[in-house]
Amino acid sequence: MGMSVGSESTHEDEGMVDINTTPLIDVMLVLLIMLIITIPLQTHSVALDLPQGNPPPSTDVPKVVTVAIDFDNSISWNGEPIGDEGSLLAHFQQAAALPDQPEMHIHPNRLADYKTVAHVLADAQRLGITKLGIVGQDQFMEGQ
């Protein structure tokens, strides 16, 4: 089948140029058998309880807290300047302790240091603020 014993040429040192396809056929048969075995497993359905229709829109307007970082790395909470890091941490702790946590919108200035922005984000995350986002990214686009 996949083996030839004799050759019709008279030269003994001439190489055999036929490709042995037996391993290829064996691998293809194994893959075909595995495919046939796994197809019935994919036809089983799982019953899910999905919601029907469109839910009504939420009437609750979330409370938004804006934390602005100016070009000189000064931080303000809803427009009120924050003098030191302790008061910023206290504001974050108060916001995290509320049952309905407000959304934190971090608004960094284009000229603010990355270190300051990263520090504010890390403090917010460490103190348990989960609704956090960076606002005003359009100022960082090239043409502006």
C-alpha positions in Angstrom: 0.0 0.0 0.0 2.4 2.7 1.2 5.6 0.9 0.6 7.5 -0.1 -2.6 10.0 -2.9 -2.4 11.6 -2.9 -5.7 12.6 -0.3 -8.2 12.6 -0.4 -11.9 15.8 1.6 -12.3 19.2 0.0 -12.6 21.0 2.5 -10.4 21.2 1.6 -6.7 22.2 5.0 -5.4 19.2 6.8 -7.0 16.8 8.2 -4.3 13.1 7.5 -4.0 11.0 10.5 -5.1 7.5 9.3 -4.1 6.0 11.0 -1.1 4.8 8.7 1.7 1.1 9.8 2.2 0.3 7.1 4.8 0.9 9.4 7.8 -1.1 12.2 6.2 -4.0 9.9 5.6 -3.8 8.5 9.2 -3.9 12.0 10.7 -6.8 13.1 8.4 -8.8 10.0 9.5 -8.2 10.7 13.2 -9.4 14.3 12.7 -12.4 13.2 10.8 -13.4 10.7 13.6 -12.9 13.4 16.2 -15.1 15.8 14.2 -17.8 13.2 13.9 -17.7 12.5 17.6 -17.9 16.1 18.7 -20.7 17.3 16.4 -23.6 15.8 18.4 -22.4 17.5 21.5 -22.8 20.9 19.9 -26.4 20.3 19.0 -27.7 20.2 22.6 -29.4 23.4 23.6 -29.3 25.2 27.0 -32.4 26.7 28.3 -31.9 30.4 29.3 -34.5 32.7 30.8 -33.9 35.9 28.8 -35.8 39.1 29.4 -38.7 39.9 27.1 -39.2 43.3 25.5 -37.4 46.6 26.2 -37.1 47.6 29.8 -38.3 51.1 30.6 -35.5 53.8 30.7 -34.1 54.6 34.1 -35.5 57.8 35.6 -32.8 58.1 38.2 -30.2 60.6 37.3 -26.9 59.5 38.8 -25.0 62.0 41.0 -21.9 63.2 39.2 -18.7 64.4 41.0 -16.2 66.2 38.9 -12.5 66.0 39.9 -10.6 68.5 37.9 -6.8 68.5 37.6 -5.5 71.9 36.3 -2.3 72.7 34.4 -0.4 73.4 37.7 -1.5 70.0 39.1 -4.0 71.6 41.5 -7.0 69.5 42.2 -10.6 70.6 42.6 -13.7 68.7 43.7 -16.8 70.0 42.0 -15.2 73.4 41.5 -13.9 73.7 45.1 -10.1 73.6 45.3 -8.5 70.9 47.4 -5.5 72.0 49.3 -3.8 68.7 50.3 -4.0 65.0 49.7 -5.7 64.3 53.0 -8.8 66.2 52.1 -8.9 64.5 48.7 -8.7 61.1 50.4 -11.5 62.2 52.8 -13.7 63.2 49.9 -13.0 59.8 48.2 -13.8 57.9 51.4 -17.1 59.8 51.8 -18.1 59.1 48.3 -17.2 55.4 48.5 -19.2 55.0 51.8 -22.5 56.2 50.2 -24.9 53.4 49.3 -25.5 54.9 45.9 -22.0 55.7 44.8 -21.7 58.8 42.6 -20.0 58.8 39.3 -16.5 60.2 39.4 -15.5 62.2 36.3 -11.8 62.9 36.3 -11.1 65.9 34.1 -7.4 66.4 33.6 -5.9 69.4 31.9 -3.8 68.8 28.8 -0.7 70.2 30.6 -1.2 68.4 33.9 1.5 65.9 34.9 0.7 62.2 34.2 2.0 61.4 37.7 -0.7 63.6 39.3 -3.5 62.1 37.2 -2.3 58.5 37.8 -2.0 59.2 41.6 -5.6 60.5 41.7 -6.9 57.5 39.8 -4.9 55.1 42.1 -6.3 56.8 45.2 -9.8 56.6 43.9 -9.5 52.9 43.1 -7.7 52.0 46.3 -10.5 53.7 48.4 -13.3 51.8 46.6 -14.6 54.1 43.9 -16.1 51.9 41.2 -17.8 54.4 38.9 -14.8 56.2 37.5 -14.1 57.8 34.2 -11.9 60.2 32.4 -13.7 63.1 30.7 -12.5 65.6 28.2 -10.3 63.5 26.1 -11.1 65.6 23.0 -8.4 68.1 24.1 -5.7 65.5 23.6 -6.5 65.0 19.9 -3.8 66.1 17.4 -5.6 69.0 15.6 -6.6 70.9 18.7 
